[in-house]
Structure formats: structure tokens, C-alpha cells
Amino acid sequence: MSTPERPVLSPCVNICALDDDDICTGCQRTVEEITRWSRMDNTERRKVLELCHERAKSSGLVWMIGAKPQN
């Protein structure tokens, strides 16, 4: 018998403020993603986390060490 998978944790960092595009400046989730989080399964949550990471990279919040600079 397999152990049930633990829920993917929320990326919330308690810096809850929306930017002009309604993206949270703390966790990089959209308002819809934040409100739906508790009803998402782990697959959906992982997709949202990937989107959050991409948003953070695009906005310069995450630097990719060893990545080639985009011109």
C-alpha cells in the first residue's frame, strides 16, 4: 500500500501586494492562482510553481547562475 502524496506547499512568503498586472509581488501568483490554490491538486500546483518561477525570472527577481545573458 502506497503512502498518499503530501500536498505541495504554497509559495506564499507573507508579502501580499499585487502589482499592476495583479501578480503578487511576494509569491508571483495571479489572484486566480492564489484563490484556487486550496482546491488544486499537486499537478496543478506544480504547474503554478513553474509559472511563478518564470515570472520571477522575467521580472529579474531570480537570477540564473551560469545562464547566458539575454540581449
Secondary structure by P-SEA (a helix, b strand, c coil): ccccccccccccccccccccccccccccccaaaaaacccccaaaaaaaaaaaaaaaaaacccccccccccc
